[in-house]
């Protein structure tokens, strides 16, 4: 006889799925309880049986070889309808099971006792059951022991669920922390990035120089700073407008960047003025690099996508730490004065500290 569905079948199945136990591998904590139930009740077979929507699945078993049965054949499908232990002393004399294939064939069930596995919210997930091939009954002590062991199975299921929730929460927390770190990294990147060129801004400049020249850190042995700005850039803006003027600045910064090493940095200082930071490089090697940059800026045609093919030049000022300056302020001032000297002497040239023209 097929068992009726529990009145709370929907919530029962939902609760069962929430434990995420179905089709999991064997675990000692359940196998130990099943073995103990078999020994206490002196039965050759025992199982932790869970009733899914269409099947009975064994999380643990003793004396049984099959992993599951159809729900319609499950003794436990009847047992979960009862609040306490279900005992079938002789299945051949019980109209519910007399024609059950588990009675008329393997494993030839005659005796069955199942203690329901009831969740804290009242859903019966299955049973801890003991089975024999001969008709019999249980003593009160055995019945009490089966009840206690079924509670231990439920405790294991609850523990497993809480561990799973904890691991899920830990994963969610880790995901949130990773997301927060990525957001912080983006914000940090944005805070030191120039909107026009996409390279560094003055915030980056000061943070970088402070770190490099800090007396409390290892710092660097030498560093060269290059100030440069575009010659006659106001005429470009007056002729083509601010939007195309900004595009020229972006294209110029990209040209300059092609001449830099991975550890070098370009900074838009403001307007059409830029700074190039060359860490670990003295004035001699830096001067050769600035000459290449100057030639590159001069030889490039800008606004080609607009069919304008603008030509431009830049003026440069160069100063090095620690030869030309002892700190950040002196270094910026020295490079700026060199840039001013280049502009004063006719533009499109390089000046070095102490104001020696190229």
ABEGO torsion letter per residue (X at the ends): XBBBBBAAAAAAAAAAAAAGABGBBBBAAAAAAAAAAAAAAGBABBBBBBBBAABBBBABBBGBABABBBAAABAAAAAAABABBBBBABAAABAAAAABAAAABOAGBABBBBBBBBBAAGBBAEBBBBBBABBBBBBAAAAAAAAAAAAAAAAAAAAAAAAAAAAAAAAAAAAAAAAAAAAAAAAAAAAABBAAAGBBBAAAAAAAAAAAABAABAEBABBBBBBBBBBGAAAAAAAAEAAAAAAAAAAAAAAAAAABBAABBBBBAEEABBBBBBBGBBAAAAAAAAAAAAAAAAABBBGAAAGAGBBBBBBBBBBBOAAABABAAAAAAAAAAAAAAAAAAGEGBBBBOBGBBX
